[in-house]
């Protein structure tokens, strides 16, 4: 998929654990892990808003578009 999730980068920059962030945004660690690994097919704006609020970042800090990264394309 050409949308790359860079949540792991933002977590590392803040020295924050996935479980801590999951608790702060009211998601299960498993669901947040699916997003972090890029396996999610969708993300709710409310989730994106909560992530940006807790990480003090912009949506573009968490998501990136790379058109040539689609293995099927």
CHARMM-style PDB file with segment names, atoms N, HN, CA, C and O in Angstrom:
ATOM      1  N   UNK     1       0.852  -1.177   0.000  1.00  0.00      PROA
ATOM      2  CA  UNK     1       0.000   0.000   0.000  1.00  0.00      PROA
ATOM      3  C   UNK     1       0.896   1.238   0.000  1.00  0.00      PROA
ATOM      4  O   UNK     1       1.884   1.289   0.731  1.00  0.00      PROA
ATOM      5  N   UNK     2       0.559   2.213  -0.801  1.00  0.00      PROA
ATOM      6  HN  UNK     2      -0.244   2.171  -1.395  1.00  0.00      PROA
ATOM      7  CA  UNK     2       1.418   3.392  -0.894  1.00  0.00      PROA
ATOM      8  C   UNK     2       1.326   4.358   0.287  1.00  0.00      PROA
ATOM      9  O   UNK     2       2.051   5.352   0.318  1.00  0.00      PROA
ATOM     10  N   UNK     3       0.452   4.088   1.257  1.00  0.00      PROA
ATOM     11  HN  UNK     3      -0.137   3.281   1.232  1.00  0.00      PROA
ATOM     12  CA  UNK     3       0.394   4.915   2.466  1.00  0.00      PROA
ATOM     13  C   UNK     3       1.278   4.249   3.526  1.00  0.00      PROA
ATOM     14  O   UNK     3       1.050   3.100   3.904  1.00  0.00      PROA
ATOM     15  N   UNK     4       2.273   4.975   3.994  1.00  0.00      PROA
ATOM     16  HN  UNK     4       2.458   5.909   3.687  1.00  0.00      PROA
ATOM     17  CA  UNK     4       3.221   4.466   4.981  1.00  0.00      PROA
ATOM     18  C   UNK     4       2.903   5.107   6.330  1.00  0.00      PROA
ATOM     19  O   UNK     4       2.791   6.328   6.431  1.00  0.00      PROA
ATOM     20  N   UNK     5       2.760   4.287   7.352  1.00  0.00      PROA
ATOM     21  HN  UNK     5       2.851   3.294   7.269  1.00  0.00      PROA
ATOM     22  CA  UNK     5       2.496   4.769   8.709  1.00  0.00      PROA
ATOM     23  C   UNK     5       3.832   4.875   9.438  1.00  0.00      PROA
ATOM     24  O   UNK     5       4.593   3.910   9.511  1.00  0.00      PROA
ATOM     25  N   UNK     6       4.102   6.053   9.973  1.00  0.00      PROA
ATOM     26  HN  UNK     6       3.484   6.837   9.914  1.00  0.00      PROA
ATOM     27  CA  UNK     6       5.379   6.290  10.659  1.00  0.00      PROA
ATOM     28  C   UNK     6       5.170   6.508  12.158  1.00  0.00      PROA
ATOM     29  O   UNK     6       5.897   7.272  12.792  1.00  0.00      PROA
ATOM     30  N   UNK     7       4.189   5.839  12.702  1.00  0.00      PROA
ATOM     31  HN  UNK     7       3.598   5.218  12.187  1.00  0.00      PROA
ATOM     32  CA  UNK     7       3.903   5.944  14.131  1.00  0.00      PROA
ATOM     33  C   UNK     7       5.094   5.491  14.967  1.00  0.00      PROA
ATOM     34  O   UNK     7       5.369   6.072  16.017  1.00  0.00      PROA
ATOM     35  N   UNK     8       5.793   4.474  14.519  1.00  0.00      PROA
ATOM     36  HN  UNK     8       5.569   4.002  13.666  1.00  0.00      PROA
ATOM     37  CA  UNK     8       6.949   3.975  15.260  1.00  0.00      PROA
ATOM     38  C   UNK     8       8.038   5.040  15.397  1.00  0.00      PROA
ATOM     39  O   UNK     8       8.707   5.118  16.427  1.00  0.00      PROA
ATOM     40  N   UNK     9       8.213   5.852  14.367  1.00  0.00      PROA
ATOM     41  HN  UNK     9       7.669   5.789  13.530  1.00  0.00      PROA
ATOM     42  CA  UNK     9       9.202   6.924  14.397  1.00  0.00      PROA
ATOM     43  C   UNK     9       8.813   7.961  15.456  1.00  0.00      PROA
ATOM     44  O   UNK     9       9.650   8.405  16.242  1.00  0.00      PROA
ATOM     45  N   UNK    10       7.540   8.336  15.462  1.00  0.00      PROA
ATOM     46  HN  UNK    10       6.860   7.976  14.823  1.00  0.00      PROA
ATOM     47  CA  UNK    10       7.077   9.343  16.426  1.00  0.00      PROA
ATOM     48  C   UNK    10       7.161   8.808  17.862  1.00  0.00      PROA
ATOM     49  O   UNK    10       7.496   9.551  18.784  1.00  0.00      PROA
ATOM     50  N   UNK    11       6.859   7.538  18.044  1.00  0.00      PROA
ATOM     51  HN  UNK    11       6.586   6.934  17.295  1.00  0.00      PROA
ATOM     52  CA  UNK    11       6.991   6.941  19.374  1.00  0.00      PROA
ATOM     53  C   UNK    11       8.448   6.961  19.833  1.00  0.00      PROA
ATOM     54  O   UNK    11       8.739   7.298  20.981  1.00  0.00      PROA
ATOM     55  N   UNK    12       9.347   6.603  18.945  1.00  0.00      PROA
ATOM     56  HN  UNK    12       9.111   6.329  18.013  1.00  0.00      PROA
ATOM     57  CA  UNK    12      10.771   6.582  19.287  1.00  0.00      PROA
ATOM     58  C   UNK    12      11.283   7.983  19.618  1.00  0.00      PROA
ATOM     59  O   UNK    12      12.071   8.157  20.547  1.00  0.00      PROA
ATOM     60  N   UNK    13      10.832   8.982  18.854  1.00  0.00      PROA
ATOM     61  HN  UNK    13      10.192   8.841  18.099  1.00  0.00      PROA
ATOM     62  CA  UNK    13      11.268  10.356  19.101  1.00  0.00      PROA
ATOM     63  C   UNK    13      10.861  10.825  20.488  1.00  0.00      PROA
ATOM     64  O   UNK    13      11.544  11.640  21.108  1.00  0.00      PROA
ATOM     65  N   UNK    14       9.750  10.303  20.963  1.00  0.00      PROA
ATOM     66  HN  UNK    14       9.195   9.641  20.460  1.00  0.00      PROA
ATOM     67  CA  UNK    14       9.248  10.724  22.272  1.00  0.00      PROA
ATOM     68  C   UNK    14       9.583   9.729  23.379  1.00  0.00      PROA
ATOM     69  O   UNK    14       9.209   9.920  24.536  1.00  0.00      PROA
ATOM     70  N   UNK    15      10.294   8.666  23.007  1.00  0.00      PROA
ATOM     71  HN  UNK    15      10.598   8.511  22.067  1.00  0.00      PROA
ATOM     72  CA  UNK    15      10.656   7.611  23.957  1.00  0.00      PROA
ATOM     73  C   UNK    15       9.413   7.106  24.697  1.00  0.00      PROA
ATOM     74  O   UNK    15       9.406   6.950  25.918  1.00  0.00      PROA
ATOM     75  N   UNK    16       8.368   6.859  23.910  1.00  0.00      PROA
ATOM     76  HN  UNK    16       8.374   6.986  22.918  1.00  0.00      PROA
ATOM     77  CA  UNK    16       7.089   6.421  24.456  1.00  0.00      PROA
ATOM     78  C   UNK    16       6.827   4.988  23.991  1.00  0.00      PROA
ATOM     79  O   UNK    16       7.138   4.626  22.856  1.00  0.00      PROA
ATOM     80  N   UNK    17       6.258   4.191  24.870  1.00  0.00      PROA
ATOM     81  HN  UNK    17       6.005   4.485  25.791  1.00  0.00      PROA
ATOM     82  CA  UNK    17       5.914   2.810  24.526  1.00  0.00      PROA
ATOM     83  C   UNK    17       4.526   2.759  23.912  1.00  0.00      PROA
ATOM     84  O   UNK    17       3.658   3.577  24.217  1.00  0.00      PROA
ATOM     85  N   UNK    18       4.341   1.780  23.043  1.00  0.00      PROA
ATOM     86  HN  UNK    18       5.047   1.116  22.795  1.00  0.00      PROA
ATOM     87  CA  UNK    18       3.064   1.602  22.363  1.00  0.00      PROA
ATOM     88  C   UNK    18       1.924   1.430  23.363  1.00  0.00      PROA
ATOM     89  O   UNK    18       0.849   2.000  23.179  1.00  0.00      PROA
ATOM     90  N   UNK    19       2.145   0.659  24.405  1.00  0.00      PROA
ATOM     91  HN  UNK    19       3.019   0.195  24.555  1.00  0.00      PROA
ATOM     92  CA  UNK    19       1.109   0.423  25.410  1.00  0.00      PROA
ATOM     93  C   UNK    19       0.695   1.692  26.129  1.00  0.00      PROA
ATOM     94  O   UNK    19      -0.480   1.880  26.444  1.00  0.00      PROA
ATOM     95  N   UNK    20       1.660   2.563  26.388  1.00  0.00      PROA
ATOM     96  HN  UNK    20       2.614   2.410  26.132  1.00  0.00      PROA
ATOM     97  CA  UNK    20       1.349   3.838  27.037  1.00  0.00      PROA
ATOM     98  C   UNK    20       0.489   4.714  26.133  1.00  0.00      PROA
ATOM     99  O   UNK    20      -0.481   5.321  26.586  1.00  0.00      PROA
ATOM    100  N   UNK    21       0.849   4.775  24.862  1.00  0.00      PROA
ATOM    101  HN  UNK    21       1.638   4.282  24.494  1.00  0.00      PROA
ATOM    102  CA  UNK    21       0.069   5.569  23.914  1.00  0.00      PROA
ATOM    103  C   UNK    21      -1.322   4.974  23.742  1.00  0.00      PROA
ATOM    104  O   UNK    21      -2.309   5.708  23.686  1.00  0.00      PROA
ATOM    105  N   UNK    22      -1.407   3.655  23.659  1.00  0.00      PROA
ATOM    106  HN  UNK    22      -0.606   3.058  23.705  1.00  0.00      PROA
ATOM    107  CA  UNK    22      -2.706   2.998  23.501  1.00  0.00      PROA
ATOM    108  C   UNK    22      -3.644   3.371  24.640  1.00  0.00      PROA
ATOM    109  O   UNK    22      -4.825   3.642  24.423  1.00  0.00      PROA
ATOM    110  N   UNK    23      -3.116   3.381  25.835  1.00  0.00      PROA
ATOM    111  HN  UNK    23      -2.157   3.161  26.012  1.00  0.00      PROA
ATOM    112  CA  UNK    23      -3.925   3.744  27.000  1.00  0.00      PROA
ATOM    113  C   UNK    23      -4.386   5.204  26.921  1.00  0.00      PROA
ATOM    114  O   UNK    23      -5.527   5.523  27.257  1.00  0.00      PROA
ATOM    115  N   UNK    24      -3.500   6.071  26.480  1.00  0.00      PROA
ATOM    116  HN  UNK    24      -2.574   5.812  26.207  1.00  0.00      PROA
ATOM    117  CA  UNK    24      -3.827   7.502  26.403  1.00  0.00      PROA
ATOM    118  C   UNK    24      -4.868   7.821  25.335  1.00  0.00      PROA
ATOM    119  O   UNK    24      -5.644   8.765  25.485  1.00  0.00      PROA
ATOM    120  N   UNK    25      -4.888   7.033  24.250  1.00  0.00      PROA
ATOM    121  HN  UNK    25      -4.258   6.266  24.128  1.00  0.00      PROA
ATOM    122  CA  UNK    25      -5.849   7.294  23.169  1.00  0.00      PROA
ATOM    123  C   UNK    25      -7.031   6.335  23.207  1.00  0.00      PROA
ATOM    124  O   UNK    25      -7.865   6.328  22.302  1.00  0.00      PROA
ATOM    125  N   UNK    26      -7.096   5.521  24.266  1.00  0.00      PROA
ATOM    126  HN  UNK    26      -6.417   5.527  25.001  1.00  0.00      PROA
ATOM    127  CA  UNK    26      -8.222   4.601  24.477  1.00  0.00      PROA
ATOM    128  C   UNK    26      -8.381   3.590  23.345  1.00  0.00      PROA
ATOM    129  O   UNK    26      -9.480   3.383  22.830  1.00  0.00      PROA
ATOM    130  N   UNK    27      -7.268   2.963  22.969  1.00  0.00      PROA
ATOM    131  HN  UNK    27      -6.376   3.131  23.387  1.00  0.00      PROA
ATOM    132  CA  UNK    27      -7.261   1.865  22.005  1.00  0.00      PROA
ATOM    133  C   UNK    27      -6.558   0.681  22.651  1.00  0.00      PROA
ATOM    134  O   UNK    27      -5.771   0.849  23.582  1.00  0.00      PROA
ATOM    135  N   UNK    28      -6.845  -0.509  22.154  1.00  0.00      PROA
ATOM    136  HN  UNK    28      -7.484  -0.645  21.397  1.00  0.00      PROA
ATOM    137  CA  UNK    28      -6.100  -1.658  22.657  1.00  0.00      PROA
ATOM    138  C   UNK    28      -4.700  -1.620  22.046  1.00  0.00      PROA
ATOM    139  O   UNK    28      -4.527  -1.139  20.926  1.00  0.00      PROA
ATOM    140  N   UNK    29      -3.712  -2.117  22.764  1.00  0.00      PROA
ATOM    141  HN  UNK    29      -3.852  -2.508  23.673  1.00  0.00      PROA
ATOM    142  CA  UNK    29      -2.365  -2.181  22.182  1.00  0.00      PROA
ATOM    143  C   UNK    29      -2.345  -2.980  20.878  1.00  0.00      PROA
ATOM    144  O   UNK    29      -1.582  -2.660  19.967  1.00  0.00      PROA
ATOM    145  N   UNK    30      -3.177  -4.013  20.786  1.00  0.00      PROA
ATOM    146  HN  UNK    30      -3.797  -4.273  21.527  1.00  0.00      PROA
ATOM    147  CA  UNK    30      -3.226  -4.826  19.557  1.00  0.00      PROA
ATOM    148  C   UNK    30      -3.704  -4.000  18.365  1.00  0.00      PROA
ATOM    149  O   UNK    30      -3.137  -4.095  17.276  1.00  0.00      PROA
ATOM    150  N   UNK    31      -4.750  -3.186  18.567  1.00  0.00      PROA
ATOM    151  HN  UNK    31      -5.211  -3.109  19.452  1.00  0.00      PROA
ATOM    152  CA  UNK    31      -5.251  -2.365  17.470  1.00  0.00      PROA
ATOM    153  C   UNK    31      -4.256  -1.281  17.080  1.00  0.00      PROA
ATOM    154  O   UNK    31      -4.095  -0.978  15.898  1.00  0.00      PROA
ATOM    155  N   UNK    32      -3.597  -0.705  18.057  1.00  0.00      PROA
ATOM    156  HN  UNK    32      -3.727  -0.951  19.018  1.00  0.00      PROA
ATOM    157  CA  UNK    32      -2.596   0.306  17.753  1.00  0.00      PROA
ATOM    158  C   UNK    32      -1.392  -0.324  17.047  1.00  0.00      PROA
ATOM    159  O   UNK    32      -0.775   0.308  16.190  1.00  0.00      PROA
ATOM    160  N   UNK    33      -1.065  -1.544  17.399  1.00  0.00      PROA
ATOM    161  HN  UNK    33      -1.566  -2.057  18.096  1.00  0.00      PROA
ATOM    162  CA  UNK    33       0.024  -2.258  16.743  1.00  0.00      PROA
ATOM    163  C   UNK    33      -0.295  -2.523  15.271  1.00  0.00      PROA
ATOM    164  O   UNK    33       0.588  -2.439  14.419  1.00  0.00      PROA
ATOM    165  N   UNK    34      -1.543  -2.838  14.977  1.00  0.00      PROA
ATOM    166  HN  UNK    34      -2.261  -2.906  15.670  1.00  0.00      PROA
ATOM    167  CA  UNK    34      -1.969  -3.052  13.586  1.00  0.00      PROA
ATOM    168  C   UNK    34      -1.759  -1.772  12.779  1.00  0.00      PROA
ATOM    169  O   UNK    34      -1.306  -1.816  11.635  1.00  0.00      PROA
ATOM    170  N   UNK    35      -2.086  -0.651  13.377  1.00  0.00      PROA
ATOM    171  HN  UNK    35      -2.454  -0.615  14.306  1.00  0.00      PROA
ATOM    172  CA  UNK    35      -1.865   0.630  12.706  1.00  0.00      PROA
ATOM    173  C   UNK    35      -0.369   0.893  12.545  1.00  0.00      PROA
ATOM    174  O   UNK    35       0.083   1.294  11.473  1.00  0.00      PROA
ATOM    175  N   UNK    36       0.384   0.670  13.596  1.00  0.00      PROA
ATOM    176  HN  UNK    36       0.017   0.344  14.467  1.00  0.00      PROA
ATOM    177  CA  UNK    36       1.831   0.939  13.588  1.00  0.00      PROA
ATOM    178  C   UNK    36       2.567   0.126  12.530  1.00  0.00      PROA
ATOM    179  O   UNK    36       3.499   0.625  11.900  1.00  0.00      PROA
ATOM    180  N   UNK    37       2.159  -1.107  12.336  1.00  0.00      PROA
ATOM    181  HN  UNK    37       1.402  -1.513  12.848  1.00  0.00      PROA
ATOM    182  CA  UNK    37       2.840  -1.967  11.370  1.00  0.00      PROA
ATOM    183  C   UNK    37       2.354  -1.770   9.941  1.00  0.00      PROA
ATOM    184  O   UNK    37       2.854  -2.412   9.017  1.00  0.00      PROA
ATOM    185  N   UNK    38       1.376  -0.879   9.756  1.00  0.00      PROA
ATOM    186  HN  UNK    38       0.970  -0.358  10.506  1.00  0.00      PROA
ATOM    187  CA  UNK    38       0.892  -0.601   8.405  1.00  0.00      PROA
ATOM    188  C   UNK    38      -0.111  -1.617   7.894  1.00  0.00      PROA
ATOM    189  O   UNK    38      -0.420  -1.630   6.703  1.00  0.00      PROA
ATOM    190  N   UNK    39      -0.622  -2.465   8.766  1.00  0.00      PROA
ATOM    191  HN  UNK    39      -0.370  -2.454   9.734  1.00  0.00      PROA
ATOM    192  CA  UNK    39      -1.577  -3.497   8.350  1.00  0.00      PROA
ATOM    193  C   UNK    39      -3.024  -3.025   8.397  1.00  0.00      PROA
ATOM    194  O   UNK    39      -3.924  -3.738   7.951  1.00  0.00      PROA
ATOM    195  N   UNK    40      -3.253  -1.834   8.931  1.00  0.00      PROA
ATOM    196  HN  UNK    40      -2.522  -1.255   9.293  1.00  0.00      PROA
ATOM    197  CA  UNK    40      -4.615  -1.298   9.022  1.00  0.00      PROA
ATOM    198  C   UNK    40      -5.093  -0.894   7.626  1.00  0.00      PROA
ATOM    199  O   UNK    40      -4.321  -0.371   6.822  1.00  0.00      PROA
ATOM    200  N   UNK    41      -6.355  -1.139   7.353  1.00  0.00      PROA
ATOM    201  HN  UNK    41      -6.982  -1.564   8.005  1.00  0.00      PROA
ATOM    202  CA  UNK    41      -6.950  -0.758   6.072  1.00  0.00      PROA
ATOM    203  C   UNK    41      -7.583   0.623   6.144  1.00  0.00      PROA
ATOM    204  O   UNK    41      -7.860   1.235   5.112  1.00  0.00      PROA
ATOM    205  N   UNK    42      -7.813   1.116   7.356  1.00  0.00      PROA
ATOM    206  HN  UNK    42      -7.588   0.619   8.194  1.00  0.00      PROA
ATOM    207  CA  UNK    42      -8.443   2.424   7.543  1.00  0.00      PROA
ATOM    208  C   UNK    42      -8.079   2.942   8.919  1.00  0.00      PROA
ATOM    209  O   UNK    42      -7.672   2.190   9.804  1.00  0.00      PROA
ATOM    210  N   UNK    43      -8.236   4.246   9.075  1.00  0.00      PROA
ATOM    211  HN  UNK    43      -8.566   4.857   8.356  1.00  0.00      PROA
ATOM    212  CA  UNK    43      -8.042   4.868  10.385  1.00  0.00      PROA
ATOM    213  C   UNK    43      -9.119   5.941  10.532  1.00  0.00      PROA
ATOM    214  O   UNK    43      -9.344   6.735   9.619  1.00  0.00      PROA
ATOM    215  N   UNK    44      -9.767   5.956  11.665  1.00  0.00      PROA
ATOM    216  HN  UNK    44      -9.584   5.311  12.407  1.00  0.00      PROA
ATOM    217  CA  UNK    44     -10.799   6.956  11.920  1.00  0.00      PROA
ATOM    218  C   UNK    44     -10.143   8.301  12.196  1.00  0.00      PROA
ATOM    219  O   UNK    44      -9.057   8.374  12.771  1.00  0.00      PROA
ATOM    220  N   UNK    45     -10.814   9.349  11.780  1.00  0.00      PROA
ATOM    221  HN  UNK    45     -11.696   9.289  11.312  1.00  0.00      PROA
ATOM    222  CA  UNK    45     -10.303  10.682  12.058  1.00  0.00      PROA
ATOM    223  C   UNK    45     -10.212  10.920  13.557  1.00  0.00      PROA
ATOM    224  O   UNK    45      -9.304  11.613  14.018  1.00  0.00      PROA
ATOM    225  N   UNK    46     -11.132  10.362  14.316  1.00  0.00      PROA
ATOM    226  HN  UNK    46     -11.869   9.800  13.941  1.00  0.00      PROA
ATOM    227  CA  UNK    46     -11.080  10.541  15.771  1.00  0.00      PROA
ATOM    228  C   UNK    46      -9.830   9.885  16.353  1.00  0.00      PROA
ATOM    229  O   UNK    46      -9.245  10.403  17.304  1.00  0.00      PROA
ATOM    230  N   UNK    47      -9.420   8.753  15.792  1.00  0.00      PROA
ATOM    231  HN  UNK    47      -9.895   8.332  15.019  1.00  0.00      PROA
ATOM    232  CA  UNK    47      -8.191   8.091  16.229  1.00  0.00      PROA
ATOM    233  C   UNK    47      -6.979   8.919  15.830  1.00  0.00      PROA
ATOM    234  O   UNK    47      -6.063   9.114  16.629  1.00  0.00      PROA
ATOM    235  N   UNK    48      -6.975   9.401  14.603  1.00  0.00      PROA
ATOM    236  HN  UNK    48      -7.719   9.243  13.953  1.00  0.00      PROA
ATOM    237  CA  UNK    48      -5.878  10.235  14.127  1.00  0.00      PROA
ATOM    238  C   UNK    48      -5.767  11.508  14.967  1.00  0.00      PROA
ATOM    239  O   UNK    48      -4.666  11.940  15.309  1.00  0.00      PROA
ATOM    240  N   UNK    49      -6.909  12.098  15.293  1.00  0.00      PROA
ATOM    241  HN  UNK    49      -7.803  11.747  15.015  1.00  0.00      PROA
ATOM    242  CA  UNK    49      -6.916  13.285  16.141  1.00  0.00      PROA
ATOM    243  C   UNK    49      -6.322  12.991  17.519  1.00  0.00      PROA
ATOM    244  O   UNK    49      -5.517  13.769  18.030  1.00  0.00      PROA
ATOM    245  N   UNK    50      -6.722  11.864  18.119  1.00  0.00      PROA
ATOM    246  HN  UNK    50      -7.376  11.231  17.703  1.00  0.00      PROA
ATOM    247  CA  UNK    50      -6.207  11.501  19.442  1.00  0.00      PROA
ATOM    248  C   UNK    50      -4.700  11.242  19.394  1.00  0.00      PROA
ATOM    249  O   UNK    50      -3.972  11.643  20.302  1.00  0.00      PROA
ATOM    250  N   UNK    51      -4.236  10.577  18.347  1.00  0.00      PROA
ATOM    251  HN  UNK    51      -4.827  10.251  17.609  1.00  0.00      PROA
ATOM    252  CA  UNK    51      -2.799  10.322  18.211  1.00  0.00      PROA
ATOM    253  C   UNK    51      -2.032  11.635  18.082  1.00  0.00      PROA
ATOM    254  O   UNK    51      -1.000  11.820  18.727  1.00  0.00      PROA
ATOM    255  N   UNK    52      -2.533  12.538  17.258  1.00  0.00      PROA
ATOM    256  HN  UNK    52      -3.372  12.387  16.734  1.00  0.00      PROA
ATOM    257  CA  UNK    52      -1.859  13.830  17.075  1.00  0.00      PROA
ATOM    258  C   UNK    52      -1.865  14.637  18.371  1.00  0.00      PROA
ATOM    259  O   UNK    52      -0.886  15.308  18.696  1.00  0.00      PROA
ATOM    260  N   UNK    53      -2.964  14.569  19.101  1.00  0.00      PROA
ATOM    261  HN  UNK    53      -3.760  14.024  18.837  1.00  0.00      PROA
ATOM    262  CA  UNK    53      -3.048  15.304  20.370  1.00  0.00      PROA
ATOM    263  C   UNK    53      -2.015  14.768  21.360  1.00  0.00      PROA
ATOM    264  O   UNK    53      -1.283  15.546  21.972  1.00  0.00      PROA
ATOM    265  N   UNK    54      -1.951  13.458  21.519  1.00  0.00      PROA
ATOM    266  HN  UNK    54      -2.545  12.826  21.022  1.00  0.00      PROA
ATOM    267  CA  UNK    54      -1.045  12.856  22.502  1.00  0.00      PROA
ATOM    268  C   UNK    54       0.419  12.937  22.096  1.00  0.00      PROA
ATOM    269  O   UNK    54       1.300  13.032  22.951  1.00  0.00      PROA
ATOM    270  N   UNK    55       0.681  12.900  20.795  1.00  0.00      PROA
ATOM    271  HN  UNK    55      -0.035  12.823  20.100  1.00  0.00      PROA
ATOM    272  CA  UNK    55       2.062  12.958  20.318  1.00  0.00      PROA
ATOM    273  C   UNK    55       2.491  14.373  19.945  1.00  0.00      PROA
ATOM    274  O   UNK    55       3.643  14.604  19.577  1.00  0.00      PROA
ATOM    275  N   UNK    56       1.553  15.324  20.045  1.00  0.00      PROA
ATOM    276  HN  UNK    56       0.617  15.137  20.344  1.00  0.00      PROA
ATOM    277  CA  UNK    56       1.821  16.715  19.699  1.00  0.00      PROA
ATOM    278  C   UNK    56       2.445  16.808  18.311  1.00  0.00      PROA
ATOM    279  O   UNK    56       3.540  17.341  18.132  1.00  0.00      PROA
ATOM    280  N   UNK    57       1.711  16.270  17.332  1.00  0.00      PROA
ATOM    281  HN  UNK    57       0.821  15.837  17.478  1.00  0.00      PROA
ATOM    282  CA  UNK    57       2.210  16.250  15.965  1.00  0.00      PROA
ATOM    283  C   UNK    57       1.067  16.518  14.992  1.00  0.00      PROA
ATOM    284  O   UNK    57      -0.078  16.712  15.401  1.00  0.00      PROA
ATOM    285  N   UNK    58       1.386  16.527  13.722  1.00  0.00      PROA
ATOM    286  HN  UNK    58       2.316  16.369  13.390  1.00  0.00      PROA
ATOM    287  CA  UNK    58       0.423  16.713  12.653  1.00  0.00      PROA
ATOM    288  C   UNK    58       0.167  15.361  11.976  1.00  0.00      PROA
ATOM    289  O   UNK    58       1.007  14.466  12.064  1.00  0.00      PROA
ATOM    290  N   UNK    59      -0.985  15.198  11.299  1.00  0.00      PROA
ATOM    291  HN  UNK    59      -1.667  15.925  11.228  1.00  0.00      PROA
ATOM    292  CA  UNK    59      -1.259  13.929  10.609  1.00  0.00      PROA
ATOM    293  C   UNK    59      -0.143  13.529   9.643  1.00  0.00      PROA
ATOM    294  O   UNK    59       0.162  12.346   9.492  1.00  0.00      PROA
ATOM    295  N   UNK    60       0.459  14.514   8.996  1.00  0.00      PROA
ATOM    296  HN  UNK    60       0.211  15.475   9.119  1.00  0.00      PROA
ATOM    297  CA  UNK    60       1.557  14.226   8.069  1.00  0.00      PROA
ATOM    298  C   UNK    60       2.806  13.681   8.743  1.00  0.00      PROA
ATOM    299  O   UNK    60       3.684  13.134   8.076  1.00  0.00      PROA
ATOM    300  N   UNK    61       2.892  13.826  10.058  1.00  0.00      PROA
ATOM    301  HN  UNK    61       2.178  14.270  10.600  1.00  0.00      PROA
ATOM    302  CA  UNK    61       4.011  13.236  10.793  1.00  0.00      PROA
ATOM    303  C   UNK    61       3.799  11.743  11.006  1.00  0.00      PROA
ATOM    304  O   UNK    61       4.745  11.011  11.298  1.00  0.00      PROA
ATOM    305  N   UNK    62       2.560  11.294  10.859  1.00  0.00      PROA
ATOM    306  HN  UNK    62       1.791  11.888  10.622  1.00  0.00      PROA
ATOM    307  CA  UNK    62       2.211   9.889  11.096  1.00  0.00      PROA
ATOM    308  C   UNK    62       1.959   9.111   9.809  1.00  0.00      PROA
ATOM    309  O   UNK    62       2.070   7.885   9.786  1.00  0.00      PROA
ATOM    310  N   UNK    63       1.622   9.823   8.744  1.00  0.00      PROA
ATOM    311  HN  UNK    63       1.533  10.819   8.762  1.00  0.00      PROA
ATOM    312  CA  UNK    63       1.281   9.182   7.474  1.00  0.00      PROA
ATOM    313  C   UNK    63       2.085   9.805   6.341  1.00  0.00      PROA
ATOM    314  O   UNK    63       2.296  11.017   6.297  1.00  0.00      PROA
ATOM    315  N   UNK    64       2.529   8.946   5.423  1.00  0.00      PROA
ATOM    316  HN  UNK    64       2.357   7.961   5.458  1.00  0.00      PROA
ATOM    317  CA  UNK    64       3.306   9.409   4.278  1.00  0.00      PROA
ATOM    318  C   UNK    64       2.829   8.660   3.042  1.00  0.00      PROA
ATOM    319  O   UNK    64       2.478   7.483   3.130  1.00  0.00      PROA
ATOM    320  N   UNK    65       2.813   9.321   1.899  1.00  0.00      PROA
ATOM    321  HN  UNK    65       3.098  10.277   1.827  1.00  0.00      PROA
ATOM    322  CA  UNK    65       2.396   8.710   0.642  1.00  0.00      PROA
ATOM    323  C   UNK    65       3.618   8.413  -0.213  1.00  0.00      PROA
ATOM    324  O   UNK    65       4.389   9.314  -0.542  1.00  0.00      PROA
ATOM    325  N   UNK    66       3.790   7.145  -0.572  1.00  0.00      PROA
ATOM    326  HN  UNK    66       3.163   6.413  -0.305  1.00  0.00      PROA
ATOM    327  CA  UNK    66       4.878   6.728  -1.455  1.00  0.00      PROA
ATOM    328  C   UNK    66       4.266   5.888  -2.570  1.00  0.00      PROA
ATOM    329  O   UNK    66       4.026   4.695  -2.381  1.00  0.00      PROA
ATOM    330  N   UNK    67       4.012   6.491  -3.726  1.00  0.00      PROA
ATOM    331  HN  UNK    67       4.207   7.459  -3.879  1.00  0.00      PROA
ATOM    332  CA  UNK    67       3.286   5.800  -4.785  1.00  0.00      PROA
ATOM    333  C   UNK    67       3.962   4.526  -5.303  1.00  0.00      PROA
ATOM    334  O   UNK    67       3.278   3.654  -5.840  1.00  0.00      PROA
ATOM    335  N   UNK    68       5.254   4.398  -5.160  1.00  0.00      PROA
ATOM    336  HN  UNK    68       5.809   5.106  -4.724  1.00  0.00      PROA
ATOM    337  CA  UNK    68       5.956   3.216  -5.686  1.00  0.00      PROA
ATOM    338  C   UNK    68       6.129   2.114  -4.650  1.00  0.00      PROA
ATOM    339  O   UNK    68       6.850   1.147  -4.897  1.00  0.00      PROA
ATOM    340  N   UNK    69       5.485   2.241  -3.500  1.00  0.00      PROA
ATOM    341  HN  UNK    69       4.900   3.027  -3.299  1.00  0.00      PROA
ATOM    342  CA  UNK    69       5.680   1.239  -2.450  1.00  0.00      PROA
ATOM    343  C   UNK    69       4.641   0.126  -2.489  1.00  0.00      PROA
ATOM    344  O   UNK    69       4.663  -0.762  -1.636  1.00  0.00      PROA
ATOM    345  N   UNK    70       3.735   0.153  -3.458  1.00  0.00      PROA
ATOM    346  HN  UNK    70       3.717   0.874  -4.150  1.00  0.00      PROA
ATOM    347  CA  UNK    70       2.700  -0.881  -3.573  1.00  0.00      PROA
ATOM    348  C   UNK    70       3.280  -2.081  -4.307  1.00  0.00      PROA
ATOM    349  O   UNK    70       3.558  -1.985  -5.502  1.00  0.00      PROA
ATOM    350  N   UNK    71       3.472  -3.224  -3.618  1.00  0.00      PROA
ATOM    351  HN  UNK    71       3.245  -3.302  -2.647  1.00  0.00      PROA
ATOM    352  CA  UNK    71       4.076  -4.393  -4.269  1.00  0.00      PROA
ATOM    353  C   UNK    71       3.220  -4.932  -5.405  1.00  0.00      PROA
ATOM    354  O   UNK    71       3.750  -5.583  -6.306  1.00  0.00      PROA
ATOM    355  N   UNK    72       1.910  -4.683  -5.392  1.00  0.00      PROA
ATOM    356  HN  UNK    72       1.480  -4.155  -4.661  1.00  0.00      PROA
ATOM    357  CA  UNK    72       1.028  -5.182  -6.457  1.00  0.00      PROA
ATOM    358  C   UNK    72       1.065  -4.270  -7.664  1.00  0.00      PROA
ATOM    359  O   UNK    72       0.663  -4.664  -8.759  1.00  0.00      PROA
ATOM    360  N   UNK    73       1.554  -3.036  -7.468  1.00  0.00      PROA
ATOM    361  HN  UNK    73       1.881  -2.716  -6.579  1.00  0.00      PROA
ATOM    362  CA  UNK    73       1.501  -2.036  -8.546  1.00  0.00      PROA
ATOM    363  C   UNK    73       2.711  -2.069  -9.364  1.00  0.00      PROA
ATOM    364  OT1 UNK    73       2.836  -1.295 -10.314  1.00  0.00      PROA
TER     365      UNK     73
END
